[in-house]
Amino acid sequence: MKKILLYSFCHFLFMTSCKSDKLPAITPDIKTEKTLNDTDDPAIWINPADASKSIVFGTDKETNGAIYAFDLKGKIIENKTIKNIERPNNIDLAYGFQLNDSTKTDVILFTEREKNQIRMFSVPDMKPLDNGGFKVFEDETNPEFTFPMGISLYKSSKTNILYAIVGRKTGPENGYLYQYKIDADTTGVIHSTMVRKFGKFSGKKEIEAIAVDAELGFVYYSDEQYGVRKYYIEPDMGNEEISVFGTDLFQEDIEGIAIARYNDGTGYIIVSDQQKGQFNIFSRTTNKFIKAVNLSTLETDGCDVVTVPLNDTFKNGLFVAMNDEKDFFFYDLAKLGIEK
């Protein structure tokens, strides 16, 4: 009993000290309307015809889940929202997917955990392109290793091939992530083909957040309670880990990753320090820690960012963070105190 009381007291002191050193809270410009169940991960689509009509997609993870579509005022766009998805976790977006010789479309892909698959829809008309879904981790013999969670997309500048990098609820120490080629055949049918397994896992908790820096050629993922791992994104560059960073900067779970990109190659990697309620910001080029910010969200899983002006509210770009009250918070990028 004395050991239990001592542990409880020490835990109380630790949590109290963590709360006391929190940074001043930055309020969002917009809070979205509430979802039905449990928000998790956003993806921002920039409307090429009119940036003020861009859409923020966000997952709502439960058996009766959905991919919600929000306008830049945080209002739900009902006719762009995809319903009846069985526990969607993470989502990402790609521009200009080649459907056939003459047609391209922007697309979203997201994981559907309870069906062991990923889904693919066109944007902005929201049509399914996957014939019901692409199964993942099919060669895995351990059934516990087959539940997809994280996803990030990469359109190769070398081959123009679209890849999906998919993570899972739990997995082995090596080969935790699978990379799939997503392409259409001559008849217009879209296929998913596994091209490699890569990525180490500490075994401490799980891997969910994945983000690709397509221009610089890297993929990052959060090995929760361990660090942010970095690999090459092109399959022919090999599967060796480049580096791990942020190992001593997070209170507990390392979660969502967003990459703020600028055309000159500079920018920032923004990572959720979930239990502390803050975000750690790293240099995109060196991966060195720059600072932390408190954006007033609770238990943030996923986040996303764009660095171009969208409207009068988001003149410097848009940062979106999931909030653990069934909504998402929108911020003008300047509120994070980072500049080009």
One Martini backbone bead per residue (centre of mass of N, CA, C, O) as a GRO file, in nm:
protein
  340
    1MET     BB    1   0.057   0.063  -0.020
    2LYS     BB    2   0.300   0.259  -0.001
    3LYS     BB    3   0.381   0.232  -0.301
    4ILE     BB    4   0.118   0.337  -0.418
    5LEU     BB    5   0.118   0.615  -0.277
    6LEU     BB    6   0.392   0.708  -0.390
    7TYR     BB    7   0.320   0.690  -0.687
    8SER     BB    8   0.075   0.884  -0.679
    9PHE     BB    9   0.234   1.130  -0.576
   10CYS     BB   10   0.440   1.146  -0.809
   11HIS     BB   11   0.233   1.173  -1.035
   12PHE     BB   12   0.109   1.435  -0.931
   13LEU     BB   13   0.367   1.607  -0.947
   14PHE     BB   14   0.417   1.569  -1.249
   15MET     BB   15   0.144   1.685  -1.354
   16THR     BB   16   0.168   1.960  -1.215
   17SER     BB   17   0.432   2.052  -1.354
   18CYS     BB   18   0.321   2.034  -1.645
   19LYS     BB   19   0.094   2.246  -1.607
   20SER     BB   20   0.270   2.492  -1.498
   21ASP     BB   21   0.456   2.499  -1.787
   22LYS     BB   22   0.257   2.617  -1.962
   23LEU     BB   23   0.174   2.791  -2.219
   24PRO     BB   24   0.023   3.025  -2.364
   25ALA     BB   25  -0.282   3.049  -2.499
   26ILE     BB   26  -0.407   2.992  -2.829
   27THR     BB   27  -0.655   3.100  -3.017
   28PRO     BB   28  -0.878   3.030  -3.239
   29ASP     BB   29  -1.050   3.131  -3.523
   30ILE     BB   30  -1.178   2.832  -3.550
   31LYS     BB   31  -1.463   2.630  -3.474
   32THR     BB   32  -1.610   2.357  -3.535
   33GLU     BB   33  -1.836   2.159  -3.580
   34LYS     BB   34  -1.973   1.884  -3.462
   35THR     BB   35  -1.939   1.562  -3.424
   36LEU     BB   36  -2.055   1.249  -3.331
   37ASN     BB   37  -1.784   1.115  -3.190
   38ASP     BB   38  -1.437   1.114  -3.296
   39THR     BB   39  -1.190   1.291  -3.357
   40ASP     BB   40  -0.856   1.291  -3.546
   41ASP     BB   41  -0.806   1.374  -3.876
   42PRO     BB   42  -0.669   1.601  -4.111
   43ALA     BB   43  -0.740   1.758  -4.447
   44ILE     BB   44  -0.626   1.991  -4.694
   45TRP     BB   45  -0.812   2.148  -4.955
   46ILE     BB   46  -0.718   2.328  -5.239
   47ASN     BB   47  -0.882   2.538  -5.435
   48PRO     BB   48  -0.785   2.621  -5.758
   49ALA     BB   49  -1.019   2.839  -5.825
   50ASP     BB   50  -1.085   2.893  -5.493
   51ALA     BB   51  -0.945   2.922  -5.187
   52SER     BB   52  -1.211   3.005  -5.020
   53LYS     BB   53  -1.325   2.694  -5.113
   54SER     BB   54  -1.199   2.524  -4.925
   55ILE     BB   55  -1.126   2.200  -4.761
   56VAL     BB   56  -1.190   2.026  -4.454
   57PHE     BB   57  -1.096   1.715  -4.356
   58GLY     BB   58  -1.249   1.472  -4.115
   59THR     BB   59  -1.227   1.234  -3.883
   60ASP     BB   60  -1.474   0.986  -3.745
   61LYS     BB   61  -1.420   0.746  -3.491
   62GLU     BB   62  -1.634   0.476  -3.572
   63THR     BB   63  -1.854   0.252  -3.677
   64ASN     BB   64  -2.030   0.532  -3.743
   65GLY     BB   65  -1.851   0.685  -3.936
   66ALA     BB   66  -1.659   0.970  -4.086
   67ILE     BB   67  -1.613   1.219  -4.346
   68TYR     BB   68  -1.567   1.538  -4.290
   69ALA     BB   69  -1.682   1.854  -4.421
   70PHE     BB   70  -1.528   2.182  -4.426
   71ASP     BB   71  -1.533   2.497  -4.409
   72LEU     BB   72  -1.365   2.803  -4.324
   73LYS     BB   73  -1.605   2.830  -4.087
   74GLY     BB   74  -1.673   2.521  -3.979
   75LYS     BB   75  -1.881   2.407  -4.167
   76ILE     BB   76  -2.079   2.162  -4.266
   77ILE     BB   77  -2.064   1.961  -4.564
   78GLU     BB   78  -2.290   1.741  -4.647
   79ASN     BB   79  -2.228   1.673  -4.970
   80LYS     BB   80  -1.905   1.595  -4.869
   81THR     BB   81  -1.990   1.378  -4.674
   82ILE     BB   82  -1.884   1.060  -4.543
   83LYS     BB   83  -2.064   0.784  -4.465
   84ASN     BB   84  -2.034   0.474  -4.326
   85ILE     BB   85  -1.757   0.440  -4.162
   86GLU     BB   86  -1.537   0.195  -4.014
   87ARG     BB   87  -1.325   0.349  -3.845
   88PRO     BB   88  -1.176   0.616  -3.910
   89ASN     BB   89  -0.861   0.765  -3.889
   90ASN     BB   90  -0.675   0.848  -4.134
   91ILE     BB   91  -0.573   1.127  -4.359
   92ASP     BB   92  -0.523   1.207  -4.714
   93LEU     BB   93  -0.378   1.407  -4.991
   94ALA     BB   94  -0.407   1.439  -5.358
   95TYR     BB   95  -0.288   1.560  -5.668
   96GLY     BB   96  -0.341   1.449  -5.985
   97PHE     BB   97  -0.474   1.182  -6.049
   98GLN     BB   98  -0.448   0.914  -6.281
   99LEU     BB   99  -0.715   0.764  -6.438
  100ASN     BB  100  -0.627   0.839  -6.735
  101ASP     BB  101  -0.514   0.977  -7.025
  102SER     BB  102  -0.735   1.243  -6.970
  103THR     BB  103  -0.767   1.201  -6.644
  104LYS     BB  104  -0.787   1.401  -6.348
  105THR     BB  105  -0.764   1.385  -5.977
  106ASP     BB  106  -0.843   1.449  -5.673
  107VAL     BB  107  -0.755   1.290  -5.348
  108ILE     BB  108  -0.866   1.067  -5.095
  109LEU     BB  109  -0.720   0.887  -4.814
  110PHE     BB  110  -0.830   0.620  -4.586
  111THR     BB  111  -0.879   0.455  -4.298
  112GLU     BB  112  -1.048   0.124  -4.222
  113ARG     BB  113  -1.021  -0.063  -3.957
  114GLU     BB  114  -1.277  -0.273  -3.948
  115LYS     BB  115  -1.180  -0.359  -4.269
  116ASN     BB  116  -0.879  -0.366  -4.344
  117GLN     BB  117  -0.858  -0.067  -4.495
  118ILE     BB  118  -0.858   0.145  -4.780
  119ARG     BB  119  -0.974   0.458  -4.907
  120MET     BB  120  -1.111   0.615  -5.223
  121PHE     BB  121  -1.161   0.962  -5.323
  122SER     BB  122  -1.286   1.214  -5.485
  123VAL     BB  123  -1.197   1.565  -5.559
  124PRO     BB  124  -1.507   1.724  -5.489
  125ASP     BB  125  -1.728   1.480  -5.567
  126MET     BB  126  -1.711   1.213  -5.388
  127LYS     BB  127  -1.602   0.948  -5.535
  128PRO     BB  128  -1.560   0.626  -5.558
  129LEU     BB  129  -1.234   0.438  -5.656
  130ASP     BB  130  -1.219   0.121  -5.495
  131ASN     BB  131  -1.442  -0.097  -5.489
  132GLY     BB  132  -1.466  -0.074  -5.146
  133GLY     BB  133  -1.149  -0.133  -5.122
  134PHE     BB  134  -0.815  -0.174  -4.978
  135LYS     BB  135  -0.628  -0.409  -4.871
  136VAL     BB  136  -0.426  -0.475  -4.574
  137PHE     BB  137  -0.193  -0.683  -4.449
  138GLU     BB  138  -0.235  -0.978  -4.594
  139ASP     BB  139   0.051  -1.127  -4.500
  140GLU     BB  140  -0.036  -1.132  -4.213
  141THR     BB  141  -0.041  -1.369  -3.937
  142ASN     BB  142  -0.109  -1.147  -3.730
  143PRO     BB  143  -0.413  -1.015  -3.641
  144GLU     BB  144  -0.298  -0.765  -3.465
  145PHE     BB  145  -0.138  -0.648  -3.748
  146THR     BB  146  -0.423  -0.536  -3.934
  147PHE     BB  147  -0.487  -0.240  -3.814
  148PRO     BB  148  -0.548   0.048  -3.953
  149MET     BB  149  -0.437   0.402  -3.926
  150GLY     BB  150  -0.212   0.529  -4.078
  151ILE     BB  151  -0.166   0.795  -4.339
  152SER     BB  152   0.033   0.864  -4.642
  153LEU     BB  153   0.113   1.064  -4.925
  154TYR     BB  154   0.293   1.001  -5.251
  155LYS     BB  155   0.418   1.189  -5.527
  156SER     BB  156   0.636   1.119  -5.758
  157SER     BB  157   0.885   1.305  -5.929
  158LYS     BB  158   1.009   1.059  -6.097
  159THR     BB  159   0.717   0.877  -6.176
  160ASN     BB  160   0.415   0.972  -6.076
  161ILE     BB  161   0.359   0.798  -5.840
  162LEU     BB  162   0.126   0.674  -5.612
  163TYR     BB  163   0.155   0.666  -5.256
  164ALA     BB  164   0.091   0.456  -4.962
  165ILE     BB  165   0.136   0.499  -4.617
  166VAL     BB  166   0.091   0.236  -4.371
  167GLY     BB  167  -0.038   0.190  -4.057
  168ARG     BB  168  -0.075   0.050  -3.716
  169LYS     BB  169  -0.167  -0.041  -3.406
  170THR     BB  170   0.028  -0.292  -3.445
  171GLY     BB  171   0.371  -0.445  -3.446
  172PRO     BB  172   0.671  -0.490  -3.547
  173GLU     BB  173   1.006  -0.394  -3.518
  174ASN     BB  174   0.993  -0.457  -3.831
  175GLY     BB  175   0.791  -0.350  -4.080
  176TYR     BB  176   0.540  -0.157  -3.997
  177LEU     BB  177   0.539  -0.036  -4.277
  178TYR     BB  178   0.343   0.018  -4.573
  179GLN     BB  179   0.390   0.035  -4.932
  180TYR     BB  180   0.167   0.168  -5.183
  181LYS     BB  181   0.057   0.134  -5.503
  182ILE     BB  182  -0.141   0.377  -5.692
  183ASP     BB  183  -0.328   0.259  -5.980
  184ALA     BB  184  -0.423   0.258  -6.323
  185ASP     BB  185  -0.543   0.091  -6.567
  186THR     BB  186  -0.649   0.070  -6.899
  187THR     BB  187  -0.962   0.052  -6.778
  188GLY     BB  188  -0.965   0.232  -6.491
  189VAL     BB  189  -0.866   0.049  -6.273
  190ILE     BB  190  -0.791   0.047  -5.934
  191HIS     BB  191  -0.481  -0.019  -5.761
  192SER     BB  192  -0.313  -0.209  -5.494
  193THR     BB  193   0.050  -0.226  -5.428
  194MET     BB  194   0.293  -0.379  -5.267
  195VAL     BB  195   0.650  -0.263  -5.227
  196ARG     BB  196   0.698  -0.225  -4.902
  197LYS     BB  197   0.885  -0.271  -4.595
  198PHE     BB  198   0.911  -0.047  -4.307
  199GLY     BB  199   1.017   0.030  -3.999
  200LYS     BB  200   1.052   0.103  -3.679
  201PHE     BB  201   0.980  -0.034  -3.337
  202SER     BB  202   0.976  -0.001  -2.986
  203GLY     BB  203   0.695  -0.107  -2.824
  204LYS     BB  204   0.554   0.111  -2.636
  205LYS     BB  205   0.286   0.147  -2.836
  206GLU     BB  206   0.247   0.327  -3.129
  207ILE     BB  207   0.157   0.389  -3.484
  208GLU     BB  208   0.014   0.678  -3.667
  209ALA     BB  209   0.178   0.919  -3.747
  210ILE     BB  210   0.213   1.045  -4.087
  211ALA     BB  211   0.469   1.214  -4.298
  212VAL     BB  212   0.532   1.381  -4.612
  213ASP     BB  213   0.828   1.503  -4.787
  214ALA     BB  214   0.834   1.527  -5.116
  215GLU     BB  215   1.057   1.738  -5.193
  216LEU     BB  216   1.287   1.600  -4.992
  217GLY     BB  217   1.228   1.271  -4.947
  218PHE     BB  218   1.047   1.220  -4.677
  219VAL     BB  219   0.958   1.022  -4.383
  220TYR     BB  220   0.741   1.056  -4.101
  221TYR     BB  221   0.711   0.913  -3.759
  222SER     BB  222   0.527   0.823  -3.466
  223ASP     BB  223   0.685   0.685  -3.188
  224GLU     BB  224   0.532   0.641  -2.924
  225GLN     BB  225   0.737   0.732  -2.653
  226TYR     BB  226   1.013   0.798  -2.835
  227GLY     BB  227   0.990   0.917  -3.157
  228VAL     BB  228   1.099   1.066  -3.457
  229ARG     BB  229   1.100   0.916  -3.765
  230LYS     BB  230   1.342   0.876  -4.050
  231TYR     BB  231   1.292   0.844  -4.410
  232TYR     BB  232   1.286   0.736  -4.713
  233ILE     BB  233   1.041   0.740  -4.976
  234GLU     BB  234   1.193   0.602  -5.185
  235PRO     BB  235   1.232   0.272  -5.243
  236ASP     BB  236   1.534   0.297  -5.387
  237MET     BB  237   1.672   0.425  -5.105
  238GLY     BB  238   1.579   0.249  -4.883
  239ASN     BB  239   1.543   0.118  -4.518
  240GLU     BB  240   1.710   0.313  -4.366
  241GLU     BB  241   1.760   0.492  -4.099
  242ILE     BB  242   1.834   0.827  -4.047
  243SER     BB  243   1.650   0.923  -3.787
  244VAL     BB  244   1.602   1.056  -3.445
  245PHE     BB  245   1.362   1.275  -3.282
  246GLY     BB  246   1.231   1.404  -2.976
  247THR     BB  247   1.286   1.205  -2.721
  248ASP     BB  248   1.295   1.466  -2.483
  249LEU     BB  249   1.009   1.659  -2.559
  250PHE     BB  250   0.788   1.463  -2.441
  251GLN     BB  251   0.561   1.363  -2.214
  252GLU     BB  252   0.442   1.119  -2.412
  253ASP     BB  253   0.269   1.141  -2.673
  254ILE     BB  254   0.337   1.110  -3.014
  255GLU     BB  255   0.178   1.261  -3.284
  256GLY     BB  256   0.095   1.468  -3.494
  257ILE     BB  257   0.192   1.561  -3.840
  258ALA     BB  258   0.320   1.871  -3.982
  259ILE     BB  259   0.416   2.031  -4.299
  260ALA     BB  260   0.577   2.333  -4.356
  261ARG     BB  261   0.598   2.459  -4.686
  262TYR     BB  262   0.853   2.591  -4.896
  263ASN     BB  263   0.990   2.656  -5.208
  264ASP     BB  264   1.299   2.679  -5.077
  265GLY     BB  265   1.285   2.425  -4.845
  266THR     BB  266   1.163   2.542  -4.615
  267GLY     BB  267   1.049   2.498  -4.265
  268TYR     BB  268   0.812   2.282  -4.075
  269ILE     BB  269   0.774   2.060  -3.792
  270ILE     BB  270   0.460   1.958  -3.653
  271VAL     BB  271   0.408   1.827  -3.314
  272SER     BB  272   0.222   1.644  -3.099
  273ASP     BB  273   0.182   1.700  -2.743
  274GLN     BB  274  -0.070   1.557  -2.615
  275GLN     BB  275  -0.073   1.570  -2.288
  276LYS     BB  276   0.033   1.878  -2.286
  277GLY     BB  277  -0.111   2.059  -2.515
  278GLN     BB  278   0.112   2.069  -2.749
  279PHE     BB  279   0.364   2.198  -2.986
  280ASN     BB  280   0.634   2.088  -3.172
  281ILE     BB  281   0.901   2.268  -3.336
  282PHE     BB  282   1.076   2.203  -3.641
  283SER     BB  283   1.310   2.181  -3.866
  284ARG     BB  284   1.300   2.083  -4.193
  285THR     BB  285   1.623   2.068  -4.251
  286THR     BB  286   1.743   1.972  -3.941
  287ASN     BB  287   1.535   1.888  -3.695
  288LYS     BB  288   1.542   2.111  -3.501
  289PHE     BB  289   1.454   2.261  -3.226
  290ILE     BB  290   1.259   2.559  -3.159
  291LYS     BB  291   0.952   2.518  -3.036
  292ALA     BB  292   0.661   2.584  -2.839
  293VAL     BB  293   0.295   2.546  -2.850
  294ASN     BB  294  -0.028   2.672  -2.734
  295LEU     BB  295  -0.356   2.588  -2.888
  296SER     BB  296  -0.592   2.478  -2.678
  297THR     BB  297  -0.593   2.185  -2.707
  298LEU     BB  298  -0.715   1.845  -2.674
  299GLU     BB  299  -0.566   1.564  -2.739
  300THR     BB  300  -0.393   1.565  -3.002
  301ASP     BB  301  -0.362   1.403  -3.294
  302GLY     BB  302  -0.426   1.553  -3.562
  303CYS     BB  303  -0.266   1.740  -3.842
  304ASP     BB  304  -0.253   2.044  -4.055
  305VAL     BB  305  -0.091   2.224  -4.344
  306VAL     BB  306  -0.076   2.551  -4.501
  307THR     BB  307   0.115   2.832  -4.683
  308VAL     BB  308  -0.135   2.962  -4.815
  309PRO     BB  309  -0.359   3.178  -4.901
  310LEU     BB  310  -0.732   3.178  -4.860
  311ASN     BB  311  -0.822   3.434  -4.679
  312ASP     BB  312  -0.885   3.679  -4.446
  313THR     BB  313  -0.824   3.475  -4.209
  314PHE     BB  314  -0.596   3.306  -4.400
  315LYS     BB  315  -0.325   3.482  -4.505
  316ASN     BB  316  -0.075   3.263  -4.403
  317GLY     BB  317  -0.249   3.023  -4.363
  318LEU     BB  318  -0.319   2.677  -4.239
  319PHE     BB  319  -0.404   2.539  -3.918
  320VAL     BB  320  -0.496   2.201  -3.814
  321ALA     BB  321  -0.666   2.072  -3.515
  322MET     BB  322  -0.743   1.837  -3.312
  323ASN     BB  323  -1.020   1.799  -3.081
  324ASP     BB  324  -1.146   1.645  -2.770
  325GLU     BB  325  -1.467   1.773  -2.876
  326LYS     BB  326  -1.564   1.705  -3.175
  327ASP     BB  327  -1.326   1.885  -3.317
  328PHE     BB  328  -1.179   2.168  -3.492
  329PHE     BB  329  -0.892   2.379  -3.527
  330PHE     BB  330  -0.836   2.711  -3.659
  331TYR     BB  331  -0.534   2.873  -3.799
  332ASP     BB  332  -0.343   3.114  -3.849
  333LEU     BB  333  -0.012   3.070  -3.905
  334ALA     BB  334   0.092   3.323  -3.745
  335LYS     BB  335   0.008   3.217  -3.451
  336LEU     BB  336   0.277   3.029  -3.429
  337GLY     BB  337   0.538   3.212  -3.487
  338ILE     BB  338   0.606   3.157  -3.795
  339GLU     BB  339   0.847   3.190  -4.061
  340LYS     BB  340   1.008   3.196  -4.370
   0.00000   0.00000   0.00000
